[in-house]
Amino acid sequence: MNKFNSSKKIIIIWDFDGAIGQINSTLPYNFNFESLEKEISNVEYILDKLDEYNIKTCFAITGFSAENGKFPYVFPDLIKKISDRGHEIASHSWRHEWIPLFTNDQINKSLKRSKMSLEKALNFSKEVVGFVPPHNRPMTWLMKGAISLGDRGIFPFFKLGDTSQLIKLLLINNYKWVRISHNNIFQKFNFLKRNITGKIYKYKNIFILENHYTGFDDRVIKHILETNHSTYTISAHPLMLSLENKIESKINFENFLKKITESNQQIEFILPSNLLL
Ligand SMILES: [Zn+2]
């Protein structure tokens, strides 16, 4: 990125889980058909809202959701529609795995198959080059001094408990960017004043979108307007737009779009894959 280019860039990434994601989320026995319908109708709402502002974003989608089958358990046509309206499609794994608990071979297959099924849903018109790990795991990245005890599968007992291992597999499968969550010990204790929406940098042959911010509240609006970082990464879940009084609520999302676009600052919304240009 050109640091002399003064415009600020915002990347929005939606974690679009689908039915398989809901089944494999932290409360796997809470499947709810209404939530599934709500998630999809919120995606339609997001697409219309973003069109109003002419903003393009990224949707990270579980690969299984791109398979042929019955709507709304799978939705390849919707995935194609999202892409046709100018948004980027990234992989959110094959079936929303808690990565540290799986073997190398399983995650390798998840990366391969999700990329393939999503690209097939796009009629192979676009390549899927981004990966958004489900549950934001692993959060441990030893090389960066980041250790998380919340990973359930802890390195070295679980190989994929360390982000370096995940990155190896991403490189093998031709992914070009990944969203990573971790706190090193300094950030944990807030010794470093940092970009709360994370930094973006190249590591080996892949772009790391680090420590994104979840949601659209006043805190992040203020952060974007009052600081001068080159990039800001924000994540959200379509389903969460329906929850009032949450950071990801619809009211906050609309307020975010309005305040950011009405500010007189040079702010641009970009896709993660634009980083590769
Ligand atoms: Zn997810």
Boltz pocket constraint, residues with backbone or C-beta under 6 A from the ligand:
constraints:
  - pocket:
      binder: B
      contacts: [[A, 15], [A, 16], [A, 17], [A, 21], [A, 92], [A, 96], [A, 133], [A, 134], [A, 135]]
      max_distance: 6.0
